[in-house]
Amino acid sequence: MLARPEVSAERIEADASVIEQRFSELVDTCSRFSRDISHQAGWNEGSPGGLDSVALNVEIARTVFGKWSLDILALLYLRHTAGFQELRKALGPISSRVLSSKLTRMQQNGLVRREVKPTRPPRVAYSLTDRGLTVAKLGEPVFLYLRISGAIEAREPSPESDPANGV
């Protein structure tokens, strides 16, 4: 077994400083990007401080990050494609009715693709659309920042809640 090299406190602090600086630069870049795209799209914030935009963002976040939606997004991101029963078994205590409803909503929002396979009996495969894949990739730096900064204490996922587990 290889021994883990000793890392000095100064090195850890320097690394943390570099990481914090890189995230700060990412935030500034993302903020400029959002403002530029909003301006190009002709979106008017509509109220002081952009409250209309904030309310719309909260509604979108509720859809994408609502109960089970994030789990479905993560599972399809990891597996690329999954059938209905495979999703249900991997997600654990979700009813077929709720899963169907969530998948339909995510399809309507352009995040999930549903493909009916020409088999007997017909089988359905779900996967992320380009938009869904983009959302998953855009979320990675946010979650990474929360883990690294200690804002959210990362725990090992339980087998029931880990999207990588299941059938």
TORZA-130926 format. One record per residue (C-alpha): z, x, y. Coordinates in steps of 0.02 Angstrom, whole numbers, padded with zeros to 5 digits, always signed. Layout:
ZXY ...
***
This chain:
+00000+00000+00000 -00044+00067+00172 +00098+00088+00295 +00082-00004+00458 +00073+00121+00603 +00218+00123+00724 +00177+00047+00892 +00278+00096+01043 +00352-00031+01163 +00245+00045+01301 +00087+00018+01199 +00134-00163+01163 +00169-00193+01348 +00004-00110+01399 -00091-00213+01270 -00007-00372+01332 -00054-00328+01510 -00237-00300+01462 -00242-00463+01364 -00163-00559+01508 -00292-00483+01628 -00436-00532+01513 -00373-00711+01501 -00354-00716+01691 -00535-00661+01710 -00590-00792+01582 -00497-00927+01679 -00582-00877+01842 -00752-00872+01758 -00726-01042+01676 -00666-01119+01838 -00819-01056+01934 -00931-01114+01792 -00856-01290+01795 -00871-01304+01983 -01053-01244+01979 -01103-01362+01839 -01015-01510+01923 -01104-01471+02085 -01274-01453+01999 -01247-01618+01908 -01210-01702+02074 -01037-01758+02024 -00931-01803+02172 -00746-01783+02139 -00721-01949+02228 -00541-01924+02280 -00429-01793+02357 -00384-01657+02233 -00511-01718+02105 -00396-01853+02033 -00546-01951+01966 -00602-01796+01873 -00427-01765+01806 -00411-01946+01744 -00581-01933+01658 -00532-01767+01579 -00370-01843+01513 -00467-01987+01434 -00588-01864+01353 -00443-01758+01289 -00362-01913+01212 -00523-01946+01118 -00550-01768+01058 -00368-01721+01031 -00302-01891+00977 -00215-01915+00812 -00326-01856+00670 -00475-01813+00782 -00425-01631+00805 -00389-01617+00618 -00561-01687+00577 -00643-01571+00703 -00552-01419+00632 -00590-01466+00452 -00775-01488+00485 -00777-01327+00587 -00704-01232+00439 -00802-01316+00299 -00964-01353+00393 -00991-01512+00293 -00881-01632+00196 -00894-01800+00111 -00784-01948+00158 -00667-01933+00009 -00656-01744+00031 -00601-01771+00212 -00476-01905+00164 -00397-01798+00028 -00391-01642+00138 -00312-01737+00283 -00171-01807+00178 -00087-01968+00234 -00235-02048+00323 -00299-02217+00269 -00483-02244+00232 -00491-02372+00373 -00419-02251+00503 -00530-02108+00444 -00684-02219+00452 -00636-02275+00627 -00607-02097+00687 -00770-02034+00613 -00866-02179+00692 -00788-02142+00863 -00827-01957+00846 -01007-02001+00798 -01022-02113+00951 -00958-01968+01058 -01088-01853+00984 -00964-01737+00898 -00996-01781+00715 -01157-01809+00618 -01162-01930+00471 -01296-01902+00341 -01326-02023+00197 -01382-01927+00044 -01520-02006-00063 -01415-02016-00221 -01354-02154-00334 -01227-02208-00281 -01264-02156-00101 -01154-02014-00038 -01115-01974+00142 -01093-01800+00215 -01011-01767+00383 -01037-01613+00490 -01017-01561+00670 -01161-01587+00789 -01207-01448+00909 -01094-01533+01036 -00950-01540+00910 -00973-01357+00867 -00974-01313+01052 -00812-01410+01079 -00731-01319+00932 -00786-01150+00998 -00731-01189+01176 -00559-01234+01110 -00534-01067+01024 -00487-00966+01181 -00369-01104+01240 -00272-01105+01076 -00278-00915+01066 -00203-00902+01240 -00064-01025+01197 -00022-00926+01040 -00028-00754+01122 +00064-00804+01281 +00205-00881+01182 +00182-01047+01272 +00173-01130+01103 +00263-01051+00958 +00139-01035+00817 +00205-01091+00649 +00127-01069+00481 +00042-01235+00442 +00114-01335+00300 -00005-01360+00154 -00019-01544+00201 -00069-01509+00381 -00183-01359+00354 -00366-01416+00363 -00417-01268+00256 -00322-01340+00109 -00370-01491+00009 -00506-01527-00114 
***
